[in-house]
Amino acid sequence: MTDDDLVAKYAAEAQKSIDDEANKRIAETADPILDAKLRKKSLHILLDTDEIVPALLARLGSVRAALDGHGGGIQVESYASLVNDDKNVIDFVLDLTGACLSCGAAPGTLDGIKADLEADAEINVVRYSSKLLDTFDELGREFILAHGNVEFV
């Protein structure tokens, strides 16, 4: 076994452990029946309802455990419905709420939310509100802009 093989093996084991723990934590706070119903509903019909944020949360993977476990959440700042490759899709501008503001783990959280939501066929792109940057100190702002892998508008 090469060093690369060993690293890959440990990385896979660590990821499985992280995913298992995240799923356990999500199960403690989420309603799996409601989440399943929300995942089946089209986001297009939920856009202007109180169900849009819960529907987005239901589409998140392990990053949801961080949001739920740390008292944070997401908020839809704006959206645009458009047609891309003959499909109706949505561009979202999101913000973090609660304890997620100014958190040192925010770059990973933002990236995780973006990746999970953009995996949904109805979502074209996820960006973040530039006002979120104002919640970070100068060093945090520089870090998130350099390493966050997300776009602010």
Backbone hydrogen bonds in HBPLUS format (Angstrom, degrees):
<---DONOR---> <-ACCEPTOR-->    atom                        ^
c    i                          cat <-CA-CA->   ^        H-A-AA   ^      H-
h    n   atom  resd res      DA  || num        DHA   H-A  angle D-A-AA Bond
n    s   type  num  typ     dist DA aas  dist angle  dist       angle   num
A0006-LEU N   A0002-THR O   2.98 MM   4  6.29 158.3  2.03 151.5 157.3     1
A0007-VAL N   A0003-ASP O   2.90 MM   4  6.16 160.1  1.94 152.4 157.6     2
A0008-ALA N   A0004-ASP O   2.92 MM   4  6.10 162.2  1.95 147.6 152.6     3
A0009-LYS N   A0005-ASP O   2.87 MM   4  6.08 154.3  1.93 147.2 154.6     4
A0010-TYR N   A0006-LEU O   2.97 MM   4  6.23 168.7  1.99 154.2 156.3     5
A0011-ALA N   A0007-VAL O   2.85 MM   4  5.99 155.7  1.91 149.5 157.2     6
A0012-ALA N   A0008-ALA O   2.93 MM   4  6.09 156.3  1.99 146.0 151.8     7
A0013-GLU N   A0009-LYS O   3.00 MM   4  6.27 157.5  2.05 148.7 155.0     8
A0014-ALA N   A0010-TYR O   2.84 MM   4  6.00 159.7  1.89 148.9 154.7     9
A0015-GLN N   A0011-ALA O   2.89 MM   4  6.05 159.8  1.93 147.2 152.9    10
A0016-LYS N   A0012-ALA O   2.98 MM   4  6.16 155.6  2.04 145.0 151.3    11
A0017-SER N   A0013-GLU O   3.02 MM   4  6.25 158.2  2.07 146.4 152.2    12
A0018-ILE N   A0014-ALA O   2.90 MM   4  6.16 158.7  1.95 152.1 158.0    13
A0019-ASP N   A0015-GLN O   2.86 MM   4  6.03 165.0  1.88 150.9 155.1    14
A0020-ASP N   A0016-LYS O   2.87 MM   4  6.03 159.7  1.91 150.1 155.6    15
A0021-GLU N   A0017-SER O   3.01 MM   4  6.19 164.2  2.04 148.6 152.6    16
A0022-ALA N   A0018-ILE O   2.87 MM   4  6.05 160.0  1.91 151.2 157.4    17
A0023-ASN N   A0019-ASP O   2.88 MM   4  6.04 162.2  1.91 150.3 154.9    18
A0024-LYS N   A0020-ASP O   3.01 MM   4  6.21 152.1  2.09 144.3 152.0    19
A0025-ARG N   A0021-GLU O   2.98 MM   4  6.25 157.5  2.04 149.2 154.9    20
A0026-ILE N   A0022-ALA O   2.85 MM   4  6.07 159.2  1.89 154.0 160.1    21
A0027-ALA N   A0023-ASN O   2.98 MM   4  6.07 157.6  2.03 143.5 149.5    22
A0028-GLU N   A0024-LYS O   3.27 MM   4  6.53 133.7  2.50 136.2 147.2    23
A0028-GLU N   A0025-ARG O   3.17 MM   3  5.19 133.0  2.40  95.1 107.5    24
A0029-THR N   A0026-ILE O   3.07 MM   3  5.44 142.6  2.22 107.6 117.6    25
A0030-ALA N   A0026-ILE O   2.80 MM   4  5.67 155.4  1.86 166.9 173.8    26
A0035-ASP N   A0031-ASP O   2.88 MM   4  6.10 167.5  1.90 161.9 166.2    27
A0036-ALA N   A0032-PRO O   3.00 MM   4  6.04 155.4  2.06 137.5 143.6    28
A0037-LYS N   A0033-ILE O   3.05 MM   4  6.34 156.6  2.11 146.7 152.9    29
A0038-LEU N   A0034-LEU O   2.88 MM   4  6.14 159.2  1.92 154.8 160.9    30
A0039-ARG N   A0035-ASP O   2.89 MM   4  6.10 150.8  1.98 148.7 156.4    31
A0040-LYS N   A0036-ALA O   3.22 MM   4  6.41 137.3  2.41 138.3 148.3    32
A0040-LYS N   A0037-LYS O   3.22 MM   3  5.26 131.5  2.47  94.7 107.3    33
A0041-LYS N   A0038-LEU O   3.26 MM   3  5.22 137.2  2.46  95.0 106.2    34
A0045-ILE N   A0042-SER O   3.28 MM   3  5.73 136.6  2.48 105.6 114.4    35
A0046-LEU N   A0043-LEU O   3.03 MM   3  4.97 140.7  2.19  97.6 109.6    36
A0049-THR N   A0046-LEU O   3.04 MM   3  5.24 152.9  2.11 127.5 123.1    37
A0052-ILE N   A0049-THR O   3.46 MM   3  5.93 174.6  2.46 112.3 113.8    38
A0055-ALA N   A0051-GLU O   2.86 MM   4  5.93 149.8  1.95 150.0 159.3    39
A0056-LEU N   A0052-ILE O   2.93 MM   4  6.19 148.7  2.03 146.2 154.5    40
A0057-LEU N   A0053-VAL O   2.86 MM   4  6.12 166.1  1.88 160.6 164.4    41
A0058-ALA N   A0054-PRO O   2.90 MM   4  6.04 148.3  2.00 140.4 148.9    42
A0059-ARG N   A0056-LEU O   3.01 MM   3  5.20 143.7  2.14 102.9 113.9    43
A0060-LEU N   A0057-LEU O   3.07 MM   3  5.30 165.1  2.10 110.3 114.9    44
A0064-ARG N   A0061-GLY O   3.03 MM   3  5.89 159.4  2.08 123.5 129.0    45
A0065-ALA N   A0062-SER O   3.03 MM   3  5.56 142.6  2.17 112.0 120.8    46
A0066-ALA N   A0063-VAL O   3.11 MM   3  5.32 125.1  2.42 100.2 113.2    47
A0067-LEU N   A0063-VAL O   3.21 MM   4  6.63 158.2  2.26 149.0 154.6    48
A0068-ASP N   A0064-ARG O   2.81 MM   4  5.99 175.9  1.81 163.9 162.9    49
A0069-GLY N   A0065-ALA O   2.78 MM   4  5.57 156.8  1.83 139.8 147.9    50
A0070-HIS N   A0066-ALA O   3.08 MM   4  5.83 136.6  2.28 136.5 144.3    51
A0072-GLY N   A0067-LEU O   2.87 MM   5  4.70 160.0  1.91 153.7 150.4    52
A0099-ALA N   A0071-GLY O   3.06 MM  28  5.33 160.6  2.10 121.0 120.4    53
A0073-GLY N   A0097-THR O   3.24 MM  24  4.93 137.4  2.44 122.1 118.9    54
A0097-THR N   A0073-GLY O   2.90 MM  24  4.93 150.3  1.99 126.1 125.5    55
A0075-GLN N   A0095-ASP O   2.84 MM  20  5.12 141.5  1.99 149.3 151.5    56
A0095-ASP N   A0075-GLN O   2.85 MM  20  5.12 141.9  2.00 147.0 155.6    57
A0077-GLU N   A0093-VAL O   2.77 MM  16  5.44 149.1  1.87 149.7 158.7    58
A0078-SER N   A0093-VAL O   3.22 MM  15  5.16 156.2  2.28 137.4 139.7    59
A0093-VAL N   A0078-SER O   2.89 MM  15  5.16 155.5  1.95 153.1 146.6    60
A0080-ALA N   A0091-ASP O   2.89 MM  11  5.15 142.5  2.03 142.6 152.4    61
A0091-ASP N   A0080-ALA O   2.86 MM  11  5.15 162.0  1.90 149.2 155.2    62
A0082-LEU N   A0089-VAL O   2.90 MM   7  5.49 167.3  1.92 153.8 157.1    63
A0089-VAL N   A0082-LEU O   2.77 MM   7  5.49 170.1  1.78 165.5 169.0    64
A0084-ASN N   A0087-LYS O   2.81 MM   3  5.26 160.0  1.85 152.9 155.1    65
A0087-LYS N   A0084-ASN O   2.99 MM   3  5.26 149.6  2.09 107.8 117.3    66
A0090-ILE N   A0122-GLU O   2.85 MM  32  6.22 134.7  2.06 143.3 157.1    67
A0124-ASN N   A0090-ILE O   2.81 MM  34  5.46 158.1  1.86 135.3 142.6    68
A0092-PHE N   A0125-VAL O   2.96 MM  33  6.37 163.5  1.99 163.0 164.3    69
A0127-ARG N   A0092-PHE O   2.90 MM  35  6.16 160.4  1.93 151.1 157.7    70
A0094-LEU N   A0127-ARG O   2.89 MM  33  6.30 163.8  1.91 147.3 147.1    71
A0129-SER N   A0094-LEU O   2.85 MM  35  5.91 155.5  1.91 161.2 162.1    72
A0100-CYS N   A0097-THR O   3.40 MM   3  5.92 150.3  2.50 133.5 131.2    73
A0101-LEU N   A0098-GLY O   3.22 MM   3  6.19 169.0  2.24 125.3 127.7    74
A0103-CYS N   A0100-CYS O   3.31 MM   3  5.33 167.3  2.33 120.0 119.0    75
A0106-ALA N   A0103-CYS O   3.08 MM   3  5.27 164.1  2.10 111.2 114.9    76
A0108-GLY N   A0105-ALA O   3.09 MM   3  5.64 118.8  2.48 116.5 129.4    77
A0109-THR N   A0105-ALA O   3.04 MM   4  6.27 157.6  2.09 151.7 158.5    78
A0110-LEU N   A0106-ALA O   2.75 MM   4  5.86 172.1  1.75 164.5 164.9    79
A0111-ASP N   A0107-PRO O   3.04 MM   4  6.16 163.3  2.07 145.3 150.1    80
A0112-GLY N   A0108-GLY O   2.85 MM   4  5.96 155.8  1.91 143.8 150.9    81
A0113-ILE N   A0109-THR O   2.89 MM   4  6.10 163.5  1.92 155.8 159.5    82
A0114-LYS N   A0110-LEU O   2.99 MM   4  6.14 169.0  2.00 150.2 153.7    83
A0115-ALA N   A0111-ASP O   2.93 MM   4  6.11 167.0  1.94 150.9 154.5    84
A0116-ASP N   A0112-GLY O   2.95 MM   4  6.06 168.2  1.97 151.0 154.6    85
A0117-LEU N   A0113-ILE O   2.91 MM   4  6.01 169.8  1.92 157.8 160.9    86
A0118-GLU N   A0114-LYS O   2.87 MM   4  5.87 160.5  1.91 150.7 156.8    87
A0119-ALA N   A0116-ASP O   3.31 MM   3  5.34 147.3  2.42  96.0 105.4    88
A0120-ASP N   A0117-LEU O   3.00 MM   3  5.50 159.6  2.04 113.3 119.9    89
A0123-ILE N   A0120-ASP O   3.07 MM   3  5.57 161.0  2.11 116.9 122.8    90
A0128-TYR N   A0151-GLU O   2.88 MM  23  6.21 161.1  1.92 156.6 163.0    91
A0153-VAL N   A0128-TYR O   2.87 MM  25  6.24 153.3  1.94 160.5 168.8    92
A0132-LEU N   A0129-SER O   3.05 MM   3  5.70 158.3  2.10 115.4 121.7    93
A0133-LEU N   A0130-SER O   3.01 MM   3  5.46 139.7  2.18 108.4 118.3    94
A0134-ASP N   A0131-LYS O   3.12 MM   3  5.31 137.6  2.31  99.4 110.6    95
A0135-THR N   A0132-LEU O   3.08 MM   3  5.58 159.9  2.12 112.8 119.0    96
A0136-PHE N   A0133-LEU O   3.20 MM   3  5.66 165.3  2.22 113.4 117.9    97
A0141-ARG N   A0137-ASP O   2.84 MM   4  6.04 159.6  1.88 160.1 166.5    98
A0142-GLU N   A0138-GLU O   2.96 MM   4  6.17 162.6  1.99 149.5 154.0    99
A0143-PHE N   A0139-LEU O   2.93 MM   4  6.14 159.2  1.98 148.7 154.8   100
A0144-ILE N   A0140-GLY O   2.93 MM   4  6.13 167.3  1.95 151.9 154.7   101
A0145-LEU N   A0141-ARG O   3.01 MM   4  6.13 155.6  2.07 148.3 155.0   102
A0146-ALA N   A0142-GLU O   2.98 MM   4  6.10 147.5  2.09 143.0 152.0   103
A0147-HIS N   A0143-PHE O   2.77 MM   4  5.81 157.4  1.82 157.1 163.3   104
A0148-GLY N   A0144-ILE O   2.85 MM   4  4.53 135.1  2.05 125.0 128.8   105
